[in-house]
């Protein structure tokens, strides 16, 4: 199930798996499988068994590594929360 992380009053991040990403129309539709999502930062394709983060303020999808770097840079006080979410 998607996890919402409120970063500020109007900013949030949403952790989703490829099925949820497809339902939210992220990524590129592919017949017979979940959408293919690329990380908007490193351009890496997110694997089918991987989760990703949608960041509302950038309107971008980030892989877990890039999201962690983003949080470390912009919202360092949230870093422990991400580690709790896993
Ligand atoms: Zn990335």
PDB file of the backbone (N, CA, C, O) and the ligand in Angstrom, with CONECT records:
HET     ZN  A 101       1
ATOM      1  N   UNK A   1       0.838  -1.198   0.000  1.00  0.00           N
ATOM      2  CA  UNK A   1       0.000   0.000   0.000  1.00  0.00           C
ATOM      3  C   UNK A   1       0.870   1.244   0.000  1.00  0.00           C
ATOM      4  O   UNK A   1       1.926   1.270   0.632  1.00  0.00           O
ATOM      5  N   UNK A   2       0.433   2.267  -0.702  1.00  0.00           N
ATOM      6  CA  UNK A   2       1.205   3.503  -0.791  1.00  0.00           C
ATOM      7  C   UNK A   2       1.375   4.137   0.593  1.00  0.00           C
ATOM      8  O   UNK A   2       0.487   4.071   1.443  1.00  0.00           O
ATOM      9  N   UNK A   3       2.532   4.744   0.786  1.00  0.00           N
ATOM     10  CA  UNK A   3       2.807   5.436   2.048  1.00  0.00           C
ATOM     11  C   UNK A   3       2.991   6.909   1.725  1.00  0.00           C
ATOM     12  O   UNK A   3       3.760   7.272   0.835  1.00  0.00           O
ATOM     13  N   UNK A   4       2.270   7.758   2.464  1.00  0.00           N
ATOM     14  CA  UNK A   4       2.390   9.196   2.238  1.00  0.00           C
ATOM     15  C   UNK A   4       3.237   9.802   3.340  1.00  0.00           C
ATOM     16  O   UNK A   4       3.014   9.565   4.527  1.00  0.00           O
ATOM     17  N   UNK A   5       4.211  10.588   2.919  1.00  0.00           N
ATOM     18  CA  UNK A   5       5.085  11.271   3.860  1.00  0.00           C
ATOM     19  C   UNK A   5       4.890  12.776   3.652  1.00  0.00           C
ATOM     20  O   UNK A   5       5.247  13.328   2.612  1.00  0.00           O
ATOM     21  N   UNK A   6       4.319  13.418   4.661  1.00  0.00           N
ATOM     22  CA  UNK A   6       4.068  14.860   4.563  1.00  0.00           C
ATOM     23  C   UNK A   6       5.365  15.596   4.874  1.00  0.00           C
ATOM     24  O   UNK A   6       5.891  15.497   5.983  1.00  0.00           O
ATOM     25  N   UNK A   7       5.882  16.337   3.890  1.00  0.00           N
ATOM     26  CA  UNK A   7       7.168  17.012   4.077  1.00  0.00           C
ATOM     27  C   UNK A   7       6.987  18.458   4.523  1.00  0.00           C
ATOM     28  O   UNK A   7       7.820  19.003   5.247  1.00  0.00           O
ATOM     29  N   UNK A   8       5.904  19.066   4.091  1.00  0.00           N
ATOM     30  CA  UNK A   8       5.599  20.442   4.460  1.00  0.00           C
ATOM     31  C   UNK A   8       4.108  20.625   4.314  1.00  0.00           C
ATOM     32  O   UNK A   8       3.398  19.670   4.001  1.00  0.00           O
ATOM     33  N   UNK A   9       3.610  21.844   4.537  1.00  0.00           N
ATOM     34  CA  UNK A   9       2.160  22.039   4.525  1.00  0.00           C
ATOM     35  C   UNK A   9       1.538  21.669   3.180  1.00  0.00           C
ATOM     36  O   UNK A   9       0.411  21.175   3.134  1.00  0.00           O
ATOM     37  N   UNK A  10       2.264  21.906   2.088  1.00  0.00           N
ATOM     38  CA  UNK A  10       1.695  21.572   0.782  1.00  0.00           C
ATOM     39  C   UNK A  10       2.586  20.620  -0.006  1.00  0.00           C
ATOM     40  O   UNK A  10       2.397  20.432  -1.208  1.00  0.00           O
ATOM     41  N   UNK A  11       3.547  20.027   0.668  1.00  0.00           N
ATOM     42  CA  UNK A  11       4.495  19.131   0.008  1.00  0.00           C
ATOM     43  C   UNK A  11       4.439  17.753   0.630  1.00  0.00           C
ATOM     44  O   UNK A  11       4.407  17.597   1.850  1.00  0.00           O
ATOM     45  N   UNK A  12       4.427  16.756  -0.244  1.00  0.00           N
ATOM     46  CA  UNK A  12       4.430  15.393   0.272  1.00  0.00           C
ATOM     47  C   UNK A  12       5.196  14.495  -0.683  1.00  0.00           C
ATOM     48  O   UNK A  12       5.472  14.855  -1.827  1.00  0.00           O
ATOM     49  N   UNK A  13       5.526  13.332  -0.184  1.00  0.00           N
ATOM     50  CA  UNK A  13       6.130  12.293  -1.012  1.00  0.00           C
ATOM     51  C   UNK A  13       5.284  11.040  -0.841  1.00  0.00           C
ATOM     52  O   UNK A  13       4.757  10.773   0.239  1.00  0.00           O
ATOM     53  N   UNK A  14       5.165  10.289  -1.902  1.00  0.00           N
ATOM     54  CA  UNK A  14       4.330   9.101  -1.918  1.00  0.00           C
ATOM     55  C   UNK A  14       5.188   7.915  -2.335  1.00  0.00           C
ATOM     56  O   UNK A  14       5.780   7.918  -3.415  1.00  0.00           O
ATOM     57  N   UNK A  15       5.254   6.904  -1.478  1.00  0.00           N
ATOM     58  CA  UNK A  15       6.026   5.716  -1.816  1.00  0.00           C
ATOM     59  C   UNK A  15       5.074   4.687  -2.427  1.00  0.00           C
ATOM     60  O   UNK A  15       4.108   4.267  -1.790  1.00  0.00           O
ATOM     61  N   UNK A  16       5.352   4.296  -3.644  1.00  0.00           N
ATOM     62  CA  UNK A  16       4.456   3.363  -4.346  1.00  0.00           C
ATOM     63  C   UNK A  16       5.241   2.227  -4.991  1.00  0.00           C
ATOM     64  O   UNK A  16       6.425   2.361  -5.300  1.00  0.00           O
ATOM     65  N   UNK A  17       4.547   1.100  -5.188  1.00  0.00           N
ATOM     66  CA  UNK A  17       5.144   0.011  -5.961  1.00  0.00           C
ATOM     67  C   UNK A  17       4.686   0.167  -7.424  1.00  0.00           C
ATOM     68  O   UNK A  17       3.830   1.005  -7.709  1.00  0.00           O
ATOM     69  N   UNK A  18       5.236  -0.617  -8.339  1.00  0.00           N
ATOM     70  CA  UNK A  18       4.910  -0.428  -9.763  1.00  0.00           C
ATOM     71  C   UNK A  18       3.414  -0.543 -10.078  1.00  0.00           C
ATOM     72  O   UNK A  18       2.922   0.128 -10.986  1.00  0.00           O
ATOM     73  N   UNK A  19       2.690  -1.386  -9.337  1.00  0.00           N
ATOM     74  CA  UNK A  19       1.253  -1.520  -9.561  1.00  0.00           C
ATOM     75  C   UNK A  19       0.545  -0.207  -9.208  1.00  0.00           C
ATOM     76  O   UNK A  19      -0.307   0.275  -9.955  1.00  0.00           O
ATOM     77  N   UNK A  20       0.913   0.356  -8.061  1.00  0.00           N
ATOM     78  CA  UNK A  20       0.296   1.617  -7.640  1.00  0.00           C
ATOM     79  C   UNK A  20       0.707   2.755  -8.568  1.00  0.00           C
ATOM     80  O   UNK A  20      -0.097   3.632  -8.882  1.00  0.00           O
ATOM     81  N   UNK A  21       1.957   2.732  -9.002  1.00  0.00           N
ATOM     82  CA  UNK A  21       2.436   3.755  -9.933  1.00  0.00           C
ATOM     83  C   UNK A  21       1.625   3.713 -11.229  1.00  0.00           C
ATOM     84  O   UNK A  21       1.294   4.754 -11.796  1.00  0.00           O
ATOM     85  N   UNK A  22       1.310   2.500 -11.691  1.00  0.00           N
ATOM     86  CA  UNK A  22       0.516   2.338 -12.904  1.00  0.00           C
ATOM     87  C   UNK A  22      -0.886   2.905 -12.704  1.00  0.00           C
ATOM     88  O   UNK A  22      -1.424   3.584 -13.579  1.00  0.00           O
ATOM     89  N   UNK A  23      -1.474   2.614 -11.533  1.00  0.00           N
ATOM     90  CA  UNK A  23      -2.817   3.121 -11.238  1.00  0.00           C
ATOM     91  C   UNK A  23      -2.838   4.649 -11.167  1.00  0.00           C
ATOM     92  O   UNK A  23      -3.855   5.282 -11.451  1.00  0.00           O
ATOM     93  N   UNK A  24      -1.695   5.231 -10.782  1.00  0.00           N
ATOM     94  CA  UNK A  24      -1.607   6.689 -10.693  1.00  0.00           C
ATOM     95  C   UNK A  24      -1.140   7.321 -12.014  1.00  0.00           C
ATOM     96  O   UNK A  24      -0.948   8.533 -12.109  1.00  0.00           O
ATOM     97  N   UNK A  25      -0.961   6.459 -13.035  1.00  0.00           N
ATOM     98  CA  UNK A  25      -0.533   6.887 -14.370  1.00  0.00           C
ATOM     99  C   UNK A  25       0.870   7.476 -14.388  1.00  0.00           C
ATOM    100  O   UNK A  25       1.153   8.385 -15.168  1.00  0.00           O
ATOM    101  N   UNK A  26       1.747   6.964 -13.533  1.00  0.00           N
ATOM    102  CA  UNK A  26       3.151   7.350 -13.619  1.00  0.00           C
ATOM    103  C   UNK A  26       3.808   6.424 -14.645  1.00  0.00           C
ATOM    104  O   UNK A  26       3.363   5.297 -14.860  1.00  0.00           O
ATOM    105  N   UNK A  27       4.853   6.916 -15.259  1.00  0.00           N
ATOM    106  CA  UNK A  27       5.631   6.078 -16.159  1.00  0.00           C
ATOM    107  C   UNK A  27       4.985   5.894 -17.515  1.00  0.00           C
ATOM    108  O   UNK A  27       4.056   6.605 -17.897  1.00  0.00           O
ATOM    109  N   UNK A  28       5.508   4.920 -18.221  1.00  0.00           N
ATOM    110  CA  UNK A  28       5.119   4.681 -19.604  1.00  0.00           C
ATOM    111  C   UNK A  28       4.314   3.381 -19.684  1.00  0.00           C
ATOM    112  O   UNK A  28       4.799   2.331 -19.261  1.00  0.00           O
ATOM    113  N   UNK A  29       3.086   3.438 -20.224  1.00  0.00           N
ATOM    114  CA  UNK A  29       2.266   2.229 -20.295  1.00  0.00           C
ATOM    115  C   UNK A  29       2.863   1.173 -21.221  1.00  0.00           C
ATOM    116  O   UNK A  29       3.352   1.477 -22.309  1.00  0.00           O
ATOM    117  N   UNK A  30       2.810  -0.078 -20.759  1.00  0.00           N
ATOM    118  CA  UNK A  30       3.278  -1.207 -21.551  1.00  0.00           C
ATOM    119  C   UNK A  30       2.180  -2.266 -21.496  1.00  0.00           C
ATOM    120  O   UNK A  30       1.663  -2.574 -20.422  1.00  0.00           O
ATOM    121  N   UNK A  31       1.831  -2.815 -22.637  1.00  0.00           N
ATOM    122  CA  UNK A  31       0.744  -3.782 -22.657  1.00  0.00           C
ATOM    123  C   UNK A  31       1.097  -5.024 -21.850  1.00  0.00           C
ATOM    124  O   UNK A  31       2.196  -5.565 -21.974  1.00  0.00           O
ATOM    125  N   UNK A  32       0.168  -5.465 -21.033  1.00  0.00           N
ATOM    126  CA  UNK A  32       0.328  -6.718 -20.321  1.00  0.00           C
ATOM    127  C   UNK A  32       1.210  -6.680 -19.085  1.00  0.00           C
ATOM    128  O   UNK A  32       1.497  -7.727 -18.506  1.00  0.00           O
ATOM    129  N   UNK A  33       1.641  -5.514 -18.671  1.00  0.00           N
ATOM    130  CA  UNK A  33       2.443  -5.428 -17.447  1.00  0.00           C
ATOM    131  C   UNK A  33       2.310  -4.028 -16.851  1.00  0.00           C
ATOM    132  O   UNK A  33       1.640  -3.159 -17.409  1.00  0.00           O
ATOM    133  N   UNK A  34       2.962  -3.830 -15.705  1.00  0.00           N
ATOM    134  CA  UNK A  34       2.897  -2.505 -15.082  1.00  0.00           C
ATOM    135  C   UNK A  34       3.677  -1.505 -15.918  1.00  0.00           C
ATOM    136  O   UNK A  34       4.559  -1.870 -16.695  1.00  0.00           O
ATOM    137  N   UNK A  35       3.336  -0.246 -15.742  1.00  0.00           N
ATOM    138  CA  UNK A  35       4.056   0.813 -16.459  1.00  0.00           C
ATOM    139  C   UNK A  35       5.557   0.745 -16.162  1.00  0.00           C
ATOM    140  O   UNK A  35       5.979   0.332 -15.082  1.00  0.00           O
ATOM    141  N   UNK A  36       6.341   1.161 -17.147  1.00  0.00           N
ATOM    142  CA  UNK A  36       7.777   1.276 -16.927  1.00  0.00           C
ATOM    143  C   UNK A  36       8.052   2.671 -16.391  1.00  0.00           C
ATOM    144  O   UNK A  36       7.747   3.668 -17.045  1.00  0.00           O
ATOM    145  N   UNK A  37       8.628   2.735 -15.202  1.00  0.00           N
ATOM    146  CA  UNK A  37       8.940   4.025 -14.589  1.00  0.00           C
ATOM    147  C   UNK A  37      10.452   4.219 -14.565  1.00  0.00           C
ATOM    148  O   UNK A  37      11.207   3.318 -14.200  1.00  0.00           O
ATOM    149  N   UNK A  38      10.867   5.409 -14.959  1.00  0.00           N
ATOM    150  CA  UNK A  38      12.277   5.762 -14.876  1.00  0.00           C
ATOM    151  C   UNK A  38      12.441   6.743 -13.726  1.00  0.00           C
ATOM    152  O   UNK A  38      11.559   7.564 -13.471  1.00  0.00           O
ATOM    153  N   UNK A  39      13.554   6.659 -13.044  1.00  0.00           N
ATOM    154  CA  UNK A  39      13.860   7.662 -12.034  1.00  0.00           C
ATOM    155  C   UNK A  39      14.167   8.965 -12.766  1.00  0.00           C
ATOM    156  O   UNK A  39      14.983   8.988 -13.687  1.00  0.00           O
ATOM    157  N   UNK A  40      13.512  10.048 -12.354  1.00  0.00           N
ATOM    158  CA  UNK A  40      13.693  11.333 -13.038  1.00  0.00           C
ATOM    159  C   UNK A  40      15.036  11.976 -12.726  1.00  0.00           C
ATOM    160  O   UNK A  40      15.408  12.963 -13.361  1.00  0.00           O
ATOM    161  N   UNK A  41      15.766  11.438 -11.764  1.00  0.00           N
ATOM    162  CA  UNK A  41      17.070  11.999 -11.431  1.00  0.00           C
ATOM    163  C   UNK A  41      18.183  11.215 -12.123  1.00  0.00           C
ATOM    164  O   UNK A  41      18.974  11.798 -12.865  1.00  0.00           O
ATOM    165  N   UNK A  42      18.259   9.900 -11.894  1.00  0.00           N
ATOM    166  CA  UNK A  42      19.367   9.113 -12.471  1.00  0.00           C
ATOM    167  C   UNK A  42      18.963   8.399 -13.765  1.00  0.00           C
ATOM    168  O   UNK A  42      19.801   7.776 -14.417  1.00  0.00           O
ATOM    169  N   UNK A  43      17.686   8.487 -14.136  1.00  0.00           N
ATOM    170  CA  UNK A  43      17.179   7.908 -15.384  1.00  0.00           C
ATOM    171  C   UNK A  43      17.221   6.386 -15.415  1.00  0.00           C
ATOM    172  O   UNK A  43      17.077   5.776 -16.475  1.00  0.00           O
ATOM    173  N   UNK A  44      17.418   5.780 -14.258  1.00  0.00           N
ATOM    174  CA  UNK A  44      17.466   4.328 -14.184  1.00  0.00           C
ATOM    175  C   UNK A  44      16.039   3.780 -14.227  1.00  0.00           C
ATOM    176  O   UNK A  44      15.121   4.382 -13.671  1.00  0.00           O
ATOM    177  N   UNK A  45      15.860   2.638 -14.888  1.00  0.00           N
ATOM    178  CA  UNK A  45      14.547   2.002 -14.907  1.00  0.00           C
ATOM    179  C   UNK A  45      14.293   1.324 -13.565  1.00  0.00           C
ATOM    180  O   UNK A  45      15.130   0.577 -13.057  1.00  0.00           O
ATOM    181  N   UNK A  46      13.132   1.598 -13.012  1.00  0.00           N
ATOM    182  CA  UNK A  46      12.783   1.005 -11.724  1.00  0.00           C
ATOM    183  C   UNK A  46      12.240  -0.396 -11.964  1.00  0.00           C
ATOM    184  O   UNK A  46      11.314  -0.592 -12.750  1.00  0.00           O
ATOM    185  N   UNK A  47      12.829  -1.363 -11.278  1.00  0.00           N
ATOM    186  CA  UNK A  47      12.482  -2.775 -11.497  1.00  0.00           C
ATOM    187  C   UNK A  47      11.082  -3.077 -10.963  1.00  0.00           C
ATOM    188  O   UNK A  47      10.527  -2.330 -10.157  1.00  0.00           O
ATOM    189  N   UNK A  48      10.530  -4.197 -11.438  1.00  0.00           N
ATOM    190  CA  UNK A  48       9.161  -4.548 -11.058  1.00  0.00           C
ATOM    191  C   UNK A  48       8.995  -4.868  -9.576  1.00  0.00           C
ATOM    192  O   UNK A  48       7.895  -4.758  -9.033  1.00  0.00           O
ATOM    193  N   UNK A  49      10.075  -5.259  -8.928  1.00  0.00           N
ATOM    194  CA  UNK A  49       9.961  -5.585  -7.504  1.00  0.00           C
ATOM    195  C   UNK A  49      10.475  -4.442  -6.624  1.00  0.00           C
ATOM    196  O   UNK A  49      10.698  -4.616  -5.426  1.00  0.00           O
ATOM    197  N   UNK A  50      10.657  -3.272  -7.240  1.00  0.00           N
ATOM    198  CA  UNK A  50      11.196  -2.130  -6.527  1.00  0.00           C
ATOM    199  C   UNK A  50      10.097  -1.107  -6.238  1.00  0.00           C
ATOM    200  O   UNK A  50       9.110  -1.015  -6.968  1.00  0.00           O
ATOM    201  N   UNK A  51      10.282  -0.360  -5.188  1.00  0.00           N
ATOM    202  CA  UNK A  51       9.353   0.732  -4.919  1.00  0.00           C
ATOM    203  C   UNK A  51      10.009   2.043  -5.305  1.00  0.00           C
ATOM    204  O   UNK A  51      11.222   2.111  -5.503  1.00  0.00           O
ATOM    205  N   UNK A  52       9.192   3.088  -5.410  1.00  0.00           N
ATOM    206  CA  UNK A  52       9.707   4.401  -5.830  1.00  0.00           C
ATOM    207  C   UNK A  52       8.968   5.479  -5.076  1.00  0.00           C
ATOM    208  O   UNK A  52       7.964   5.217  -4.414  1.00  0.00           O
ATOM    209  N   UNK A  53       9.467   6.685  -5.180  1.00  0.00           N
ATOM    210  CA  UNK A  53       8.843   7.816  -4.497  1.00  0.00           C
ATOM    211  C   UNK A  53       8.395   8.857  -5.512  1.00  0.00           C
ATOM    212  O   UNK A  53       9.150   9.231  -6.410  1.00  0.00           O
ATOM    213  N   UNK A  54       7.166   9.317  -5.360  1.00  0.00           N
ATOM    214  CA  UNK A  54       6.699  10.474  -6.115  1.00  0.00           C
ATOM    215  C   UNK A  54       6.856  11.679  -5.199  1.00  0.00           C
ATOM    216  O   UNK A  54       6.401  11.652  -4.055  1.00  0.00           O
ATOM    217  N   UNK A  55       7.500  12.739  -5.694  1.00  0.00           N
ATOM    218  CA  UNK A  55       7.710  13.949  -4.895  1.00  0.00           C
ATOM    219  C   UNK A  55       6.860  15.064  -5.487  1.00  0.00           C
ATOM    220  O   UNK A  55       7.087  15.497  -6.616  1.00  0.00           O
ATOM    221  N   UNK A  56       5.881  15.523  -4.718  1.00  0.00           N
ATOM    222  CA  UNK A  56       4.883  16.460  -5.252  1.00  0.00           C
ATOM    223  C   UNK A  56       5.500  17.787  -5.679  1.00  0.00           C
ATOM    224  O   UNK A  56       5.118  18.337  -6.713  1.00  0.00           O
ATOM    225  N   UNK A  57       6.441  18.309  -4.906  1.00  0.00           N
ATOM    226  CA  UNK A  57       6.979  19.636  -5.233  1.00  0.00           C
ATOM    227  C   UNK A  57       7.773  19.646  -6.541  1.00  0.00           C
ATOM    228  O   UNK A  57       7.924  20.700  -7.159  1.00  0.00           O
ATOM    229  N   UNK A  58       8.279  18.496  -6.966  1.00  0.00           N
ATOM    230  CA  UNK A  58       9.011  18.429  -8.230  1.00  0.00           C
ATOM    231  C   UNK A  58       8.176  17.772  -9.317  1.00  0.00           C
ATOM    232  O   UNK A  58       8.514  17.818 -10.500  1.00  0.00           O
ATOM    233  N   UNK A  59       7.067  17.154  -8.887  1.00  0.00           N
ATOM    234  CA  UNK A  59       6.237  16.382  -9.807  1.00  0.00           C
ATOM    235  C   UNK A  59       7.078  15.321 -10.531  1.00  0.00           C
ATOM    236  O   UNK A  59       6.962  15.123 -11.741  1.00  0.00           O
ATOM    237  N   UNK A  60       7.919  14.655  -9.754  1.00  0.00           N
ATOM    238  CA  UNK A  60       8.831  13.666 -10.329  1.00  0.00           C
ATOM    239  C   UNK A  60       8.812  12.381  -9.521  1.00  0.00           C
ATOM    240  O   UNK A  60       8.465  12.359  -8.340  1.00  0.00           O
ATOM    241  N   UNK A  61       9.201  11.304 -10.208  1.00  0.00           N
ATOM    242  CA  UNK A  61       9.320  10.001  -9.561  1.00  0.00           C
ATOM    243  C   UNK A  61      10.805   9.713  -9.370  1.00  0.00           C
ATOM    244  O   UNK A  61      11.596   9.839 -10.306  1.00  0.00           O
ATOM    245  N   UNK A  62      11.174   9.330  -8.166  1.00  0.00           N
ATOM    246  CA  UNK A  62      12.572   9.070  -7.839  1.00  0.00           C
ATOM    247  C   UNK A  62      12.745   7.637  -7.348  1.00  0.00           C
ATOM    248  O   UNK A  62      11.879   7.092  -6.664  1.00  0.00           O
ATOM    249  N   UNK A  63      13.877   7.039  -7.707  1.00  0.00           N
ATOM    250  CA  UNK A  63      14.198   5.730  -7.142  1.00  0.00           C
ATOM    251  C   UNK A  63      14.565   5.934  -5.668  1.00  0.00           C
ATOM    252  O   UNK A  63      14.757   7.064  -5.219  1.00  0.00           O
ATOM    253  N   UNK A  64      14.658   4.846  -4.936  1.00  0.00           N
ATOM    254  CA  UNK A  64      14.874   4.984  -3.496  1.00  0.00           C
ATOM    255  C   UNK A  64      16.205   5.660  -3.158  1.00  0.00           C
ATOM    256  O   UNK A  64      16.286   6.435  -2.205  1.00  0.00           O
ATOM    257  N   UNK A  65      17.248   5.365  -3.942  1.00  0.00           N
ATOM    258  CA  UNK A  65      18.558   5.964  -3.667  1.00  0.00           C
ATOM    259  C   UNK A  65      18.517   7.476  -3.877  1.00  0.00           C
ATOM    260  O   UNK A  65      19.011   8.245  -3.052  1.00  0.00           O
ATOM    261  N   UNK A  66      17.919   7.887  -4.998  1.00  0.00           N
ATOM    262  CA  UNK A  66      17.865   9.319  -5.303  1.00  0.00           C
ATOM    263  C   UNK A  66      16.946  10.049  -4.326  1.00  0.00           C
ATOM    264  O   UNK A  66      17.203  11.195  -3.957  1.00  0.00           O
ATOM    265  N   UNK A  67      15.882   9.379  -3.916  1.00  0.00           N
ATOM    266  CA  UNK A  67      14.977  10.007  -2.957  1.00  0.00           C
ATOM    267  C   UNK A  67      15.698  10.242  -1.634  1.00  0.00           C
ATOM    268  O   UNK A  67      15.547  11.287  -1.002  1.00  0.00           O
ATOM    269  N   UNK A  68      16.478   9.256  -1.233  1.00  0.00           N
ATOM    270  CA  UNK A  68      17.209   9.402   0.022  1.00  0.00           C
ATOM    271  C   UNK A  68      18.196  10.576  -0.057  1.00  0.00           C
ATOM    272  O   UNK A  68      18.362  11.323   0.907  1.00  0.00           O
ATOM    273  N   UNK A  69      18.839  10.726  -1.207  1.00  0.00           N
ATOM    274  CA  UNK A  69      19.769  11.847  -1.382  1.00  0.00           C
ATOM    275  C   UNK A  69      19.028  13.178  -1.359  1.00  0.00           C
ATOM    276  O   UNK A  69      19.504  14.159  -0.787  1.00  0.00           O
ATOM    277  N   UNK A  70      17.855  13.197  -1.990  1.00  0.00           N
ATOM    278  CA  UNK A  70      17.037  14.408  -2.017  1.00  0.00           C
ATOM    279  C   UNK A  70      16.629  14.813  -0.595  1.00  0.00           C
ATOM    280  O   UNK A  70      16.719  15.980  -0.214  1.00  0.00           O
ATOM    281  N   UNK A  71      16.184  13.827   0.170  1.00  0.00           N
ATOM    282  CA  UNK A  71      15.750  14.094   1.548  1.00  0.00           C
ATOM    283  C   UNK A  71      16.937  14.559   2.392  1.00  0.00           C
ATOM    284  O   UNK A  71      16.823  15.495   3.184  1.00  0.00           O
ATOM    285  N   UNK A  72      18.054  13.903   2.212  1.00  0.00           N
ATOM    286  CA  UNK A  72      19.252  14.256   2.967  1.00  0.00           C
ATOM    287  C   UNK A  72      19.648  15.707   2.709  1.00  0.00           C
ATOM    288  O   UNK A  72      20.140  16.403   3.598  1.00  0.00           O
ATOM    289  N   UNK A  73      19.422  16.148   1.464  1.00  0.00           N
ATOM    290  CA  UNK A  73      19.790  17.491   1.051  1.00  0.00           C
ATOM    291  C   UNK A  73      18.745  18.518   1.495  1.00  0.00           C
ATOM    292  O   UNK A  73      19.099  19.567   2.034  1.00  0.00           O
ATOM    293  N   UNK A  74      17.460  18.221   1.271  1.00  0.00           N
ATOM    294  CA  UNK A  74      16.433  19.242   1.501  1.00  0.00           C
ATOM    295  C   UNK A  74      15.679  19.092   2.817  1.00  0.00           C
ATOM    296  O   UNK A  74      15.306  20.089   3.436  1.00  0.00           O
ATOM    297  N   UNK A  75      15.456  17.861   3.245  1.00  0.00           N
ATOM    298  CA  UNK A  75      14.694  17.638   4.479  1.00  0.00           C
ATOM    299  C   UNK A  75      15.434  16.657   5.382  1.00  0.00           C
ATOM    300  O   UNK A  75      14.924  15.580   5.689  1.00  0.00           O
ATOM    301  N   UNK A  76      16.649  17.039   5.810  1.00  0.00           N
ATOM    302  CA  UNK A  76      17.468  16.080   6.569  1.00  0.00           C
ATOM    303  C   UNK A  76      16.770  15.545   7.828  1.00  0.00           C
ATOM    304  O   UNK A  76      17.034  14.424   8.262  1.00  0.00           O
ATOM    305  N   UNK A  77      15.885  16.354   8.404  1.00  0.00           N
ATOM    306  CA  UNK A  77      15.206  15.894   9.626  1.00  0.00           C
ATOM    307  C   UNK A  77      14.210  14.765   9.342  1.00  0.00           C
ATOM    308  O   UNK A  77      13.683  14.148  10.268  1.00  0.00           O
ATOM    309  N   UNK A  78      13.953  14.498   8.048  1.00  0.00           N
ATOM    310  CA  UNK A  78      13.037  13.405   7.714  1.00  0.00           C
ATOM    311  C   UNK A  78      13.773  12.099   7.406  1.00  0.00           C
ATOM    312  O   UNK A  78      13.150  11.058   7.192  1.00  0.00           O
ATOM    313  N   UNK A  79      15.091  12.170   7.389  1.00  0.00           N
ATOM    314  CA  UNK A  79      15.882  11.007   6.980  1.00  0.00           C
ATOM    315  C   UNK A  79      15.576   9.785   7.855  1.00  0.00           C
ATOM    316  O   UNK A  79      15.447   8.671   7.348  1.00  0.00           O
ATOM    317  N   UNK A  80      15.463   9.999   9.152  1.00  0.00           N
ATOM    318  CA  UNK A  80      15.196   8.854  10.041  1.00  0.00           C
ATOM    319  C   UNK A  80      13.826   8.238   9.740  1.00  0.00           C
ATOM    320  O   UNK A  80      13.630   7.033   9.899  1.00  0.00           O
ATOM    321  N   UNK A  81      12.884   9.077   9.303  1.00  0.00           N
ATOM    322  CA  UNK A  81      11.533   8.573   8.998  1.00  0.00           C
ATOM    323  C   UNK A  81      11.562   7.623   7.810  1.00  0.00           C
ATOM    324  O   UNK A  81      10.884   6.596   7.804  1.00  0.00           O
ATOM    325  N   UNK A  82      12.356   7.978   6.806  1.00  0.00           N
ATOM    326  CA  UNK A  82      12.448   7.102   5.625  1.00  0.00           C
ATOM    327  C   UNK A  82      13.044   5.765   6.019  1.00  0.00           C
ATOM    328  O   UNK A  82      12.622   4.714   5.537  1.00  0.00           O
ATOM    329  N   UNK A  83      14.021   5.818   6.893  1.00  0.00           N
ATOM    330  CA  UNK A  83      14.642   4.568   7.319  1.00  0.00           C
ATOM    331  C   UNK A  83      13.656   3.715   8.114  1.00  0.00           C
ATOM    332  O   UNK A  83      13.733   2.487   8.092  1.00  0.00           O
ATOM    333  N   UNK A  84      12.742   4.361   8.808  1.00  0.00           N
ATOM    334  CA  UNK A  84      11.717   3.624   9.540  1.00  0.00           C
ATOM    335  C   UNK A  84      10.739   2.971   8.562  1.00  0.00           C
ATOM    336  O   UNK A  84      10.289   1.844   8.767  1.00  0.00           O
ATOM    337  N   UNK A  85      10.420   3.715   7.488  1.00  0.00           N
ATOM    338  CA  UNK A  85       9.499   3.186   6.484  1.00  0.00           C
ATOM    339  C   UNK A  85      10.151   2.002   5.760  1.00  0.00           C
ATOM    340  O   UNK A  85       9.476   1.050   5.369  1.00  0.00           O
ATOM    341  N   UNK A  86      11.466   2.080   5.591  1.00  0.00           N
ATOM    342  CA  UNK A  86      12.213   0.969   4.995  1.00  0.00           C
ATOM    343  C   UNK A  86      12.307   1.024   3.505  1.00  0.00           C
ATOM    344  O   UNK A  86      12.911   0.144   2.891  1.00  0.00           O
TER     345      UNK A  86
HETATM  346 ZN    ZN A 101      17.527   7.451  -9.215  1.00  0.00          ZN
END
